[in-house]
């Protein structure tokens, strides 16, 4: 008998929850290979890059980098999935220090005085680089009026500054996040955090470095910081890669303290591949409630705005429609073993020895919302076609077929499941012949 092997969960999220479920013996037929993952929704199908979204009362407001619609185009919708209507320009008057050219990556928040604060990056006449500015308005639609005769932040020697965003911590302390555009001048690109007064434009302390472009997948670029406070940690979303390509992506880092240090996720949150090609180059992300908004390249040119459901698995972000990998060997194993040193396997280990009637592997997976999901099972089978039964939370099982591709030849098979919101236990149990399990990817 060929010893089968094991599987595991995503390192960054540490989602290991063991739940023992009952085995149901009545088995339906083989699983359909049709993929039913719910992709992100394209809600603005025209150029609307670097989206910023806030909710004010019963209305959602979106803002974007300059386009034909205006210097800072804005749109409104009754809900996150729309319908969205592009309304016009929220910043009709440019600041005195700015020249001609695009204004990038706006951020809008409401201050404690009730007024709305707009951050943006604009072209500085004096330096020839992008610098940060601010403007205020009495309502979220503007018109916003620039503040000050000079930029808010303008470090020309560091390549200029872009991608501002606001963050208000527990207790009301306000901060500005931004990126120095170092990659534009052959210097490090760094994400910074700087405290401000309640007005958002008066600095009350020096800046602190949070992250820089020091990993291969960054391709020299890290940008678009957005900070979220969860009960157990701070989560810093960011974009990386070259924005004109499909390699542009969204990832995150976490820290127990505001100033860091921040630990990056093992895998990015949103990539063209993790979304199965539904969005090309997902980046410039913003979080509003239980939704994440981001842009992607449109087939006709420009970057449209997409949205997807966002959930929190032990305070780590999970986006519906984007694959999350759960390493099988980190699940709960019964009458099975972990095999290390598995050639070509994810993280070098698999669930093996799933060879007996009482052999099974439980994996705890997270769903942001209830509904239909696709589980992509990474496996290897070398002594003929094999089968497992799959149950979700102890419900009726279905049969998973593993075509014989050879041992250590890792292959995926898709399985359609219905998941409850939150954590779910997926059990894969021995049925016929022998297969080893590398991972589950849930989208």
Buried (B, 14 or more C-beta within 10 A) or exposed (E): EBBBBBBBBBBBBEBBBEBEBEEEEEEEEEBEEEEBBBBBBBBBEBBBBBBBBBBBEEEBBBBBBBBEBBBBBBBBBEBBBBEBEBBBBBBEEBBEBBEEEEBBBBBBBBBEEEBBBBBBBBBBEEBEBBBBBBBBBEBBBBBBBBBEEEBBBBBBEBBBBBBBBBBBEEEEBBBBBBBBBBBBBEBBBBBBBBBBEBBBBEBEEEBBBBBBBEEEBBBBBBBBBBBBBEEEBBBBBBBBBBBEEBBBBBBBBBBEEBEBEBBBBEBBBBBBEBBBEBBBBBBBBBBBEEBBBBBBBBEEEBBBBBBBBBBBBBBBBBBBBBBBBBBBBBBBBBEBBBBBEBEEBBBEBBBBBBBBEEBBBBBBBBBBBEBEBBBBBBBBBBBEEBBBBBBBBBBEBBBBBBEBBEBBEBBEBBBBBBBEEEBBBBBBBBBBBBBBBBBBBBB
